[in-house]
């Protein structure tokens, strides 16, 4: 009932006489015999049919909300205010839906420009340098600042208001209806955010990740300057790995921006969704979005091979098809940059190989050993300054010894090679943590909690 809930709330909040729904048309409020279309996309046939089913089921103690009629043009549904208010007063959810009515009514105007409106909340997130914004039909909005969640009282939104603010396209709405979640990017007032909208037991929710204006350099991100060497390879695969929310996308953007200012290459990006936007500089940059310009990452990679790129950025290596296509691109003279969810270089290698069937893994190990150039692992840790997260890194470069271990299935030896590979340009996580402690960026207890080898960390200067 999440969709109808939002419209019923809006109907009563606006003190309209009724609500009119029709397939192929935006919902309309009825007042004084006139219909006022809401600022929402037209209802797709599938969504309209679902609304009809939900309203038909909303029969409580003999009160029916549905008055359906066959018009001259198309089938419509009309709900009057008295019935909507009666339904909203009950604590009983329609049988089988598992949903409940939102605790608080918020008008459509409040959703965008009120003091607790969605646009104001997202603007506050930018001001606070929040990592995430959480909005839901069943709870107050929250900001993730540093490692903490901060609640904003009185900001529980109806489903229609969340969807209207996000401006979902017809394709996005269909994905949400069929798959239960959808990824997209949104723009408002000059700001942009990456968003994921998903259905849950009692309605819908959205997580928005603000995309900072402009692209920050490695120095601004607190990362070592020599990481620019990761984009200096003429070909091969370079991976940025780490947990969700560890800043991988921002680091990739900084590396692409460095290329754009210092080299002349053709860069093709395949993203889901497009986050940072690049202007053509010394590089020619074409950005393609999964779902809009390409069907999926693997198709985008295969197409990119015919588009004359020097560098291909793949937003994420999610499945064997994408990984296989990335390895092929890296083997055929292209520099491929991508991300992977893994806690270390060794774990990333294992995850790539384990993505394939056992009979394919020997071949993948040989491909990876020949095409992989470097893996950088990034984690964000609470800094001494309140609310600020500080990056710690691990950098593995593929030397002949590392390649041999990958090829022969000895991934467990990679960690020790990183520890002893400082002269070859490698950085162990413990070395990075000790340096952050020495510079006063993080506390020793934070470093000890993040390190994998605490005894080694204590032996390093600053650790």
C-alpha positions in Angstrom: 0.0 0.0 0.0 3.0 2.3 0.0 2.0 4.0 -3.3 -1.7 4.6 -2.4 -0.7 5.6 1.2 1.3 8.5 -0.1 -1.5 9.7 -2.4 -4.1 9.4 0.4 -1.9 11.4 2.7 -1.5 14.1 0.1 -5.2 14.1 -0.7 -6.1 14.9 2.9 -3.2 17.3 3.6 -4.2 19.4 0.5 -7.9 19.3 1.7 -9.0 18.3 -1.8 -12.3 16.7 -2.5 -11.0 13.6 -4.2 -8.2 11.9 -6.0 -8.3 10.7 -9.6 -6.0 8.0 -11.0 -5.8 6.9 -14.6 -3.2 4.9 -16.5 -1.0 7.1 -18.7 -1.8 10.2 -16.7 -0.3 11.8 -13.6 -2.5 11.5 -10.5 -4.8 14.5 -10.1 -6.4 16.2 -7.0 -10.1 17.1 -7.5 -11.3 20.4 -6.0 -14.4 22.4 -7.0 -15.0 20.1 -9.9 -11.5 20.8 -11.4 -8.6 18.4 -11.6 -5.1 19.6 -10.7 -2.4 17.2 -12.0 0.4 16.5 -9.5 4.0 17.0 -10.4 4.6 13.3 -10.8 5.3 11.2 -14.0 2.3 9.6 -15.6 1.2 6.2 -14.1 2.4 3.3 -16.1 -0.2 0.6 -16.8 1.5 -1.8 -14.4 1.7 0.7 -11.6 -1.9 1.8 -12.2 -3.1 -1.8 -12.1 -1.3 -2.3 -8.8 -2.9 0.8 -7.4 -6.3 -0.5 -8.4 -5.6 -3.9 -6.7 -4.4 -2.1 -3.5 -7.5 0.1 -3.4 -9.8 -2.8 -4.0 -8.2 -4.6 -1.0 -8.6 -1.5 1.2 -12.0 -2.4 2.5 -12.3 -2.1 6.3 -15.5 -2.4 8.2 -17.5 -2.1 5.1 -15.8 1.2 4.0 -14.8 1.0 0.3 -12.4 3.6 -1.2 -13.0 2.5 -4.8 -15.4 4.0 -7.2 -14.3 2.7 -10.6 -16.0 3.7 -13.8 -15.5 3.2 -17.5 -15.0 6.6 -19.1 -15.0 7.7 -22.7 -11.2 7.6 -22.8 -9.9 5.2 -20.2 -10.6 3.4 -17.0 -10.2 5.7 -13.9 -10.3 5.4 -10.2 -11.7 8.1 -7.9 -11.2 8.2 -4.1 -13.1 10.8 -2.0 -11.6 12.6 1.0 -14.1 11.2 3.6 -13.2 7.6 2.7 -9.5 8.4 2.6 -9.6 10.0 6.1 -11.6 7.1 7.5 -9.1 4.6 6.1 -6.2 6.7 7.5 -7.7 6.7 11.0 -7.6 2.9 11.3 -4.6 1.1 12.7 -5.3 -2.0 10.5 -3.3 -2.5 7.4 -4.9 -4.1 4.4 -4.6 -7.9 4.6 -1.6 -9.3 2.9 0.3 -6.0 2.3 2.3 -5.9 5.5 2.2 -2.1 5.3 1.1 0.6 7.7 0.2 4.2 7.2 3.0 6.8 7.7 3.0 8.3 11.2 3.2 11.9 9.9 1.6 13.8 7.0 3.9 15.9 4.9 2.6 18.0 2.1 4.1 17.9 -1.4 5.3 21.4 -1.0 7.1 20.6 2.3 8.9 17.7 0.5 10.9 20.1 -1.6 11.2 23.6 0.0 10.0 23.4 3.7 12.5 23.6 6.6 12.3 19.8 7.0 11.8 19.1 3.3 13.9 16.7 1.3 15.8 19.4 -0.6 16.6 21.2 2.6 17.7 17.9 4.2 20.0 17.1 1.3 21.4 20.7 1.4 22.1 20.2 5.1 24.0 16.9 4.2 26.3 18.9 1.8 26.9 21.5 4.5 27.7 18.9 7.1 29.8 16.8 4.6 27.6 13.9 5.4 28.4 10.6 3.7 24.8 9.4 3.3 21.2 10.6 3.6 18.5 8.1 4.6 14.8 8.9 4.0 12.0 6.5 4.6 8.2 6.2 4.7 8.4 4.8 8.2 11.2 6.7 10.0 12.6 10.2 10.3 15.4 11.1 7.9 19.0 10.5 9.1 22.4 11.8 8.0 25.6 9.7 8.3 28.3 12.1 9.5 31.5 10.3 10.0 30.5 6.9 11.6 27.4 8.3 13.3 23.8 8.5 12.2 22.1 11.8 13.1 18.3 11.8 13.2 16.2 14.8 11.9 13.0 14.8 13.9 9.7 15.2 12.1 10.9 14.2 8.7 9.1 11.0 7.8 8.0 11.3 4.2 5.3 9.6 2.1 6.3 7.4 -0.7 4.9 9.7 -3.4 6.9 12.6 -2.0 10.2 10.6 -2.1 9.5 9.4 -5.6 8.5 12.8 -6.8 11.6 14.5 -5.4 13.9 11.9 -7.0 12.2 12.3 -10.3 12.3 8.6 -11.3 12.0 8.0 -15.1 9.6 5.5 -16.5 12.4 3.0 -16.7 13.4 3.6 -13.1 9.8 3.2 -11.9 9.5 -0.1 -13.8 12.7 -1.4 -12.3 11.6 -0.4 -8.8 8.2 -2.2 -9.4 9.7 -5.3 -10.8 13.1 -5.7 -9.0 12.3 -3.9 -5.7 15.2 -1.4 -6.0 16.8 1.0 -8.5 20.0 3.0 -8.7 20.1 6.5 -10.2 21.7 9.9 -9.9 19.7 13.1 -9.2 20.3 16.9 -9.5 18.8 19.7 -7.6 19.8 23.3 -7.1 23.2 22.7 -8.7 24.0 19.7 -6.4 24.0 16.1 -7.4 23.7 12.8 -5.5 23.8 9.1 -6.2 20.6 7.4 -5.0 19.3 3.9 -4.3 15.5 3.5 -3.8 14.2 0.3 -2.5 11.0 -1.3 -1.2 10.8 -2.7 2.3 8.3 -4.3 4.6 6.3 -1.1 5.3 6.9 1.1 2.3 9.9 2.5 0.4 13.2 4.1 1.4 16.0 5.9 -0.3 19.7 6.3 0.4 21.3 9.4 -1.2 25.1 9.8 -1.3 26.0 13.5 -2.0 28.5 14.0 -4.9 30.7 16.9 -4.0 30.9 19.8 -6.4 34.1 19.7 -8.3 36.6 16.8 -8.2 39.0 16.8 -5.4 42.7 16.0 -5.9 44.5 13.2 -4.2 46.0 15.8 -1.8 42.5 17.1 -0.9 41.4 13.6 -0.2 44.4 13.0 2.1 45.9 10.4 -0.2 49.6 9.8 -1.2 50.7 11.9 -4.3 52.4 8.9 -5.9 49.1 7.2 -6.5 49.0 9.1 -9.8 51.4 6.4 -11.0 48.4 4.0 -11.1 47.1 5.7 -14.2 50.6 5.9 -15.8 50.4 2.4 -17.2 49.9 2.1 -20.9 47.6 -1.0 -20.4 46.5 -3.6 -17.9 44.1 -3.7 -15.0 44.2 -1.4 -12.0 41.8 -2.0 -9.1 40.6 0.2 -6.3 39.1 -2.0 -3.5 37.6 -1.5 -0.1 34.3 -1.6 1.7 31.2 0.3 0.7 31.6 4.0 1.5 35.4 4.0 1.6 35.8 6.7 -1.0 36.8 4.5 -4.0 34.7 6.6 -6.5 36.2 9.9 -5.3 39.7 8.4 -5.7 39.0 7.2 -9.2 37.6 10.6 -10.1 40.8 12.2 -8.8 42.9 9.9 -10.9 40.8 10.5 -14.0 41.0 14.3 -13.4 44.8 14.0 -13.1 44.9 12.3 -16.5 42.6 14.9 -17.9 45.1 17.7 -17.0 48.4 15.9 -17.8 47.9 13.5 -20.6 46.1 13.2 -24.0 44.0 10.0 -24.0 40.5 8.9 -25.0 38.7 7.8 -21.8 35.4 5.9 -21.9 33.6 5.4 -18.6 30.8 2.9 -17.8 29.0 3.8 -14.6 25.9 2.8 -12.7 24.9 5.6 -12.3 27.2 8.4 -13.6 28.5 10.3 -10.6 31.3 12.8 -11.2 31.0 14.6 -14.5 34.2 15.4 -16.5 34.7 18.2 -18.9 37.0 17.5 -21.9 40.5 18.7 -21.0 43.7 17.2 -22.6 41.6 14.0 -22.6 38.5 13.2 -24.6 36.1 11.7 -22.1 32.9 9.9 -22.9 30.7 8.8 -20.1 28.1 6.0 -20.5 25.5 5.0 -17.9 24.2 1.5 -17.4 20.5 1.3 -18.1 20.6 4.5 -20.3 23.4 4.0 -22.8 24.4 0.4 -22.2 22.5 -2.6 -20.9 25.1 -3.7 -18.4 28.8 -3.4 -17.5 29.8 -6.4 -19.6 28.0 -5.1 -22.7 29.5 -1.7 -22.2 33.0 -3.1 -21.9 32.6 -5.2 -25.1 31.3 -2.1 -27.0 34.1 0.0 -25.6 36.7 -2.2 -27.4 35.3 -0.8 -30.7 35.3 2.8 -29.5 39.0 3.5 -29.7 39.7 4.1 -26.0 43.0 4.3 -24.3 41.5 4.1 -20.8 38.3 2.4 -19.8 36.7 3.1 -16.3 34.3 0.4 -15.1 32.3 1.5 -12.1 32.3 -1.9 -10.5 33.3 -5.5 -11.3 30.2 -7.3 -10.1 30.0 -10.6 -12.0 32.0 -13.1 -14.0 30.9 -11.5 -17.3 32.2 -8.1 -16.3 35.4 -9.4 -14.9 36.1 -11.5 -18.0 35.4 -8.6 -20.3 37.7 -6.3 -18.1 40.5 -8.9 -18.3 40.1 -9.1 -22.1 40.2 -5.3 -22.5 43.3 -5.1 -20.2 45.0 -7.9 -22.3 44.3 -6.1 -25.6 46.2 -2.9 -25.0 43.8 -0.8 -22.8 44.2 0.6 -19.3 41.2 -0.6 -17.4 40.3 1.1 -14.0 37.7 -0.5 -11.8 36.5 -1.1 -8.3 35.7 -4.2 -6.2 34.4 -4.8 -2.8 37.2 -6.5 -0.9 39.2 -5.9 2.3 42.7 -6.3 0.8 44.7 -7.0 -2.3 44.9 -10.7 -1.5 41.2 -10.9 -0.9 40.5 -9.0 -4.2 42.6 -11.6 -6.1 40.8 -14.5 -4.5 37.4 -12.9 -5.1 38.1 -12.4 -8.8 39.2 -16.0 -9.2 36.4 -17.5 -7.1 33.8 -15.7 -9.2 34.5 -18.3 -11.9 33.6 -22.0 -12.1 36.4 -24.3 -10.9 37.3 -25.5 -14.4 37.9 -21.8 -15.5 40.0 -20.7 -12.6 43.4 -21.8 -13.8 42.9 -19.8 -17.0 41.7 -16.8 -15.0 44.8 -16.9 -12.7 47.0 -16.8 -15.8 45.0 -13.9 -17.3 45.1 -12.0 -14.0 48.8 -12.6 -13.5 49.5 -11.2 -16.9 47.2 -8.2 -17.0 46.9 -7.0 -13.4 49.1 -4.0 -12.7 48.2 -2.8 -9.2 45.6 -3.0 -6.5 45.0 -0.2 -4.0 42.9 -0.8 -0.9 41.3 2.1 0.8 39.5 2.4 4.2 38.2 5.4 6.0 38.8 5.8 9.7 37.6 8.4 12.3 40.0 11.2 12.5 41.0 13.2 15.5 38.9 16.1 14.1 35.3 15.5 14.9 33.2 14.2 12.0 36.2 13.9 9.6 37.2 10.5 8.1 40.8 9.9 7.2 41.9 7.4 4.5 44.4 4.6 5.1 45.7 2.7 2.1 47.4 -0.5 1.0 49.1 -0.5 -2.4 50.1 -3.7 -4.1 52.1 -3.5 -7.3 52.3 -6.7 -9.5 56.0 -7.6 -9.5 57.2 -10.8 -11.1 57.0 -12.4 -7.7 53.4 -11.3 -7.1 52.4 -12.5 -10.6 54.0 -15.9 -10.0 52.0 -16.3 -6.7 48.7 -15.3 -8.5 49.4 -17.7 -11.4 50.3 -20.6 -9.1 47.4 -20.0 -6.6 49.5 -18.8 -3.7 47.4 -15.7 -2.9 48.1 -16.1 0.8 51.7 -15.0 0.1 50.7 -11.6 -1.3 50.3 -9.9 2.1 53.9 -10.7 3.1 55.1 -9.5 -0.3 53.4 -6.2 0.3 55.1 -5.9 3.7 58.5 -6.5 2.2 57.9 -4.5 -1.1 58.4 -1.0 0.2 61.5 -0.4 -2.0 59.4 -1.4 -5.0 56.8 1.2 -4.2 54.3 -0.9 -2.3 52.5 0.4 0.8 51.3 -1.9 3.6 48.2 -1.0 5.5 50.2 -1.1 8.7 52.7 1.4 7.3 49.9 3.7 6.3 48.3 3.5 9.7 51.6 4.1 11.5 52.1 7.2 9.3 48.6 8.5 10.2 49.3 8.0 13.9 52.7 9.8 13.6 51.1 12.8 11.9 48.3 13.0 14.5 45.6 12.2 12.0 44.2 9.2 13.9 44.6 7.8 17.4 46.7 4.7 18.2 43.6 2.8 19.3 41.9 3.4 15.9 45.0 2.2 14.1 45.2 -0.9 16.2 41.6 -1.7 15.5 42.0 -1.3 11.7 45.4 -3.1 11.4 45.6 -6.7 10.3 49.0 -7.3 12.0 48.9 -5.4 15.3 52.4 -6.6 16.4 53.9 -5.4 13.2 52.1 -2.1 13.5 53.6 -1.5 17.0 57.1 -2.0 15.6 56.7 0.7 13.0 57.7 4.4 13.8 54.5 6.1 15.0 52.7 2.8 15.6 
